[in-house]
Amino acid sequence: MLTNEQMKAGRFAKLAKGRKLMNRINACWNVGGFVRIGTATRYTDLKAKHSDLVFMGKSGSLYMKRGKSTDCLDFCSFAFSA
């Protein structure tokens, strides 16, 4: 059995960050706003009707469906407009 000292510090930090970001995205959509997801070359505006495209993985990373594949949103910027 592991003791508290043997556990990795911040091992659930990524999961908590992903949940917090997903909650903020859903809150923005609930008030009728949109979320702008930006990369180095382009940005995408997502409204509430696109809510089925964004989901969170087991590790806390956010993903967006693109056709039959998915894109990881770990290193993207997020802007919220309500």
N, CA, C and O of each residue as an XYZ file, in Angstrom:
328
protein
N       0.842     -1.168      0.000
C       0.000      0.000      0.000
C       0.891      1.236      0.000
O       1.919      1.275      0.676
N       0.481      2.253     -0.772
C       1.230      3.495     -0.850
C       0.858      4.437      0.291
O      -0.295      4.511      0.715
N       1.846      5.136      0.759
C       1.580      6.185      1.737
C       1.449      7.511      1.003
O       1.747      7.591     -0.189
N       1.015      8.531      1.685
C       0.852      9.844      1.055
C       2.170     10.391      0.538
O       2.187     11.068     -0.489
N       3.259     10.121      1.211
C       4.556     10.616      0.784
C       5.040      9.945     -0.499
O       5.812     10.542     -1.249
N       4.600      8.714     -0.765
C       5.034      7.981     -1.933
C       4.224      8.325     -3.187
O       4.656      8.010     -4.297
N       3.074      8.956     -3.034
C       2.240      9.305     -4.180
C       2.834     10.486     -4.933
O       3.481     11.349     -4.339
N       2.616     10.519     -6.219
C       3.107     11.606     -7.043
C       2.310     12.868     -6.748
O       1.082     12.839     -6.669
N       3.012     13.952     -6.590
C       2.340     15.225     -6.338
C       1.635     15.699     -7.598
O       2.212     15.673     -8.686
N       0.402     16.129     -7.455
C      -0.353     16.662     -8.590
C      -0.758     15.621     -9.611
O      -0.917     15.955    -10.785
N      -0.932     14.373     -9.212
C      -1.229     13.336    -10.201
C      -2.618     13.470    -10.797
O      -2.877     12.916    -11.866
N      -3.523     14.190    -10.139
C      -4.854     14.412    -10.692
C      -5.024     15.835    -11.186
O      -6.150     16.262    -11.441
N      -3.941     16.580    -11.326
C      -4.026     17.981    -11.739
C      -4.554     18.118    -13.165
O      -5.366     19.004    -13.430
N      -4.118     17.273    -14.081
C      -4.563     17.360    -15.467
C      -6.051     17.034    -15.578
O      -6.771     17.666    -16.351
N      -6.508     16.055    -14.811
C      -7.924     15.707    -14.817
C      -8.765     16.851    -14.265
O      -9.826     17.158    -14.810
N      -8.307     17.479    -13.198
C      -9.034     18.610    -12.615
C      -9.061     19.792    -13.582
O     -10.077     20.477    -13.693
N      -7.952     20.034    -14.282
C      -7.896     21.130    -15.248
C      -8.854     20.872    -16.414
O      -9.528     21.791    -16.879
N      -8.913     19.626    -16.885
C      -9.823     19.272    -17.975
C     -11.275     19.420    -17.576
O     -12.086     19.914    -18.360
N     -11.617     18.998    -16.364
C     -12.994     19.148    -15.889
C     -13.378     20.613    -15.760
O     -14.492     21.004    -16.109
N     -12.448     21.423    -15.257
C     -12.715     22.849    -15.087
C     -12.945     23.525    -16.443
O     -13.857     24.339    -16.587
N     -12.124     23.187    -17.427
C     -12.271     23.763    -18.760
C     -13.563     23.300    -19.423
O     -14.245     24.096    -20.068
N     -13.907     22.027    -19.271
C     -15.143     21.510    -19.859
C     -16.359     22.168    -19.211
O     -17.334     22.472    -19.898
N     -16.315     22.391    -17.905
C     -17.414     23.077    -17.229
C     -17.549     24.512    -17.722
O     -18.661     25.016    -17.880
N     -16.421     25.165    -17.963
C     -16.466     26.545    -18.457
C     -17.022     26.601    -19.874
O     -17.770     27.519    -20.208
N     -16.667     25.633    -20.706
C     -17.199     25.564    -22.066
C     -18.711     25.369    -22.027
O     -19.446     26.064    -22.728
N     -19.176     24.425    -21.208
C     -20.617     24.169    -21.109
C     -21.369     25.362    -20.548
O     -22.486     25.644    -20.982
N     -20.779     26.067    -19.594
C     -21.423     27.254    -19.032
C     -21.569     28.343    -20.095
O     -22.585     29.037    -20.139
N     -20.571     28.491    -20.940
C     -20.637     29.478    -22.017
C     -21.744     29.106    -23.007
O     -22.496     29.973    -23.453
N     -21.840     27.844    -23.344
C     -22.886     27.400    -24.265
C     -24.273     27.535    -23.648
O     -25.239     27.807    -24.362
N     -24.388     27.352    -22.343
C     -25.696     27.431    -21.686
C     -26.290     28.836    -21.729
O     -27.511     28.989    -21.715
N     -25.445     29.861    -21.780
C     -25.950     31.227    -21.854
C     -26.056     31.727    -23.293
O     -26.350     32.900    -23.522
N     -25.818     30.846    -24.257
C     -25.984     31.197    -25.662
C     -24.746     31.744    -26.336
O     -24.840     32.302    -27.429
N     -23.593     31.602    -25.720
C     -22.351     32.113    -26.291
C     -21.671     31.095    -27.196
O     -22.228     30.043    -27.511
N     -20.450     31.436    -27.604
C     -19.661     30.507    -28.402
C     -18.255     30.433    -27.842
O     -17.803     31.330    -27.130
N     -17.572     29.350    -28.174
C     -16.202     29.113    -27.723
C     -15.306     29.145    -28.952
O     -15.591     28.485    -29.951
N     -14.220     29.914    -28.879
C     -13.258     29.984    -29.977
C     -12.032     29.175    -29.580
O     -11.374     29.467    -28.582
N     -11.735     28.156    -30.376
C     -10.574     27.303    -30.144
C      -9.540     27.660    -31.201
O      -9.809     27.578    -32.400
N      -8.353     28.056    -30.745
C      -7.336     28.517    -31.676
C      -6.071     27.690    -31.632
O      -5.647     27.228    -30.573
N      -5.473     27.511    -32.802
C      -4.165     26.879    -32.922
C      -3.210     27.928    -33.480
O      -3.553     29.109    -33.529
N      -2.042     27.522    -33.892
C      -1.076     28.470    -34.433
C      -1.511     29.024    -35.791
O      -1.108     30.128    -36.159
N      -2.315     28.287    -36.531
C      -2.661     28.696    -37.891
C      -4.126     29.026    -38.109
O      -4.448     29.717    -39.076
N      -5.018     28.569    -37.263
C      -6.440     28.813    -37.498
C      -7.208     28.795    -36.193
O      -6.684     28.392    -35.155
N      -8.449     29.231    -36.253
C      -9.338     29.134    -35.104
C     -10.691     28.621    -35.567
O     -11.044     28.722    -36.741
N     -11.436     28.071    -34.627
C     -12.747     27.512    -34.893
C     -13.715     28.010    -33.838
O     -13.419     27.958    -32.644
N     -14.871     28.493    -34.274
C     -15.917     28.927    -33.356
C     -16.924     27.795    -33.201
O     -17.453     27.285    -34.188
N     -17.184     27.409    -31.963
C     -18.131     26.338    -31.677
C     -19.291     26.887    -30.862
O     -19.088     27.555    -29.848
N     -20.502     26.604    -31.308
C     -21.706     27.004    -30.582
C     -22.286     25.772    -29.904
O     -21.735     24.677    -30.013
N     -23.394     25.956    -29.208
C     -24.010     24.864    -28.449
C     -24.416     23.698    -29.351
O     -24.435     22.550    -28.907
N     -24.738     23.983    -30.602
C     -25.134     22.891    -31.501
C     -23.965     21.961    -31.823
O     -24.173     20.854    -32.319
N     -22.738     22.405    -31.543
C     -21.551     21.586    -31.762
C     -21.078     20.880    -30.497
O     -19.951     20.389    -30.449
N     -21.910     20.825    -29.493
C     -21.486     20.279    -28.196
C     -21.109     18.801    -28.270
O     -20.326     18.325    -27.447
N     -21.649     18.075    -29.233
C     -21.302     16.655    -29.349
C     -19.909     16.445    -29.945
O     -19.408     15.320    -29.937
N     -19.276     17.494    -30.459
C     -17.945     17.364    -31.059
C     -16.823     17.400    -30.034
O     -15.753     16.845    -30.283
N     -17.038     18.038    -28.887
C     -15.993     18.209    -27.880
C     -16.264     17.264    -26.726
O     -17.376     17.216    -26.199
N     -15.244     16.511    -26.334
C     -15.385     15.586    -25.205
C     -14.066     15.484    -24.462
O     -13.014     15.879    -24.964
N     -14.146     14.942    -23.250
C     -12.966     14.806    -22.405
C     -12.584     13.335    -22.308
O     -13.439     12.471    -22.120
N     -11.289     13.063    -22.439
C     -10.777     11.709    -22.315
C     -10.563     11.320    -20.861
O     -10.802     12.117    -19.954
N     -10.116     10.102    -20.647
C      -9.907      9.588    -19.286
C      -8.836     10.354    -18.527
O      -8.924     10.500    -17.308
N      -7.825     10.845    -19.233
C      -6.714     11.523    -18.561
C      -7.000     12.989    -18.265
O      -6.232     13.634    -17.551
N      -8.098     13.527    -18.804
C      -8.430     14.924    -18.606
C      -8.160     15.779    -19.831
O      -8.423     16.981    -19.813
N      -7.649     15.190    -20.881
C      -7.411     15.930    -22.121
C      -8.729     16.136    -22.860
O      -9.588     15.254    -22.868
N      -8.883     17.300    -23.476
C     -10.059     17.565    -24.292
C      -9.757     17.200    -25.734
O      -8.647     17.411    -26.222
N     -10.752     16.652    -26.406
C     -10.630     16.242    -27.796
C     -11.792     16.807    -28.589
O     -12.862     17.072    -28.043
N     -11.569     16.990    -29.892
C     -12.625     17.439    -30.787
C     -12.690     16.484    -31.968
O     -11.670     16.169    -32.582
N     -13.889     16.029    -32.279
C     -14.073     15.128    -33.416
C     -13.925     15.901    -34.713
O     -14.404     17.026    -34.851
N     -13.247     15.264    -35.662
C     -13.067     15.839    -36.993
C     -13.199     14.709    -37.992
O     -12.238     13.992    -38.267
N     -14.393     14.558    -38.529
C     -14.663     13.437    -39.424
C     -14.630     12.135    -38.639
O     -15.355     11.987    -37.656
N     -13.797     11.189    -39.062
C     -13.670      9.920    -38.347
C     -12.526      9.937    -37.343
O     -12.317      8.955    -36.630
N     -11.780     11.041    -37.277
C     -10.650     11.129    -36.356
C     -10.943     12.166    -35.271
O     -11.958     12.861    -35.309
N     -10.036     12.250    -34.315
C     -10.164     13.231    -33.243
C      -8.868     14.021    -33.124
O      -7.782     13.502    -33.383
N      -8.998     15.276    -32.729
C      -7.845     16.149    -32.512
C      -7.754     16.466    -31.032
O      -8.765     16.738    -30.385
N      -6.541     16.433    -30.495
C      -6.304     16.767    -29.097
C      -6.231     18.287    -28.964
O      -5.609     18.957    -29.788
N      -6.866     18.826    -27.928
C      -6.923     20.264    -27.717
C      -6.024     20.716    -26.567
O      -6.234     21.797    -26.017
N      -5.037     19.918    -26.197
C      -4.185     20.247    -25.052
C      -3.427     21.560    -25.234
O      -3.309     22.333    -24.283
N      -2.922     21.824    -26.413
C      -2.072     22.990    -26.630
C      -2.775     24.092    -27.421
O      -2.121     24.933    -28.038
N      -4.102     24.084    -27.401
C      -4.884     25.104    -28.088
C      -5.276     26.214    -27.117
O      -5.302     26.020    -25.902
N      -5.576     27.372    -27.678
C      -6.065     28.479    -26.853
C      -7.588     28.500    -26.901
O      -8.194     28.101    -27.895
N      -8.191     28.966    -25.826
C      -9.638     29.019    -25.716
C     -10.058     30.448    -25.410
O      -9.468     31.105    -24.552
N     -11.078     30.928    -26.112
C     -11.670     32.234    -25.826
C     -13.174     32.027    -25.702
O     -13.773     31.291    -26.486
N     -13.772     32.669    -24.727
C     -15.194     32.486    -24.449
C     -15.919     33.798    -24.680
O     -15.503     34.847    -24.189
N     -17.006     33.730    -25.432
C     -17.802     34.914    -25.709
C     -19.261     34.599    -25.443
O     -19.819     33.662    -26.013
N     -19.871     35.384    -24.576
C     -21.277     35.133    -24.229
C     -22.165     36.226    -24.738
O     -23.379     36.179    -24.537
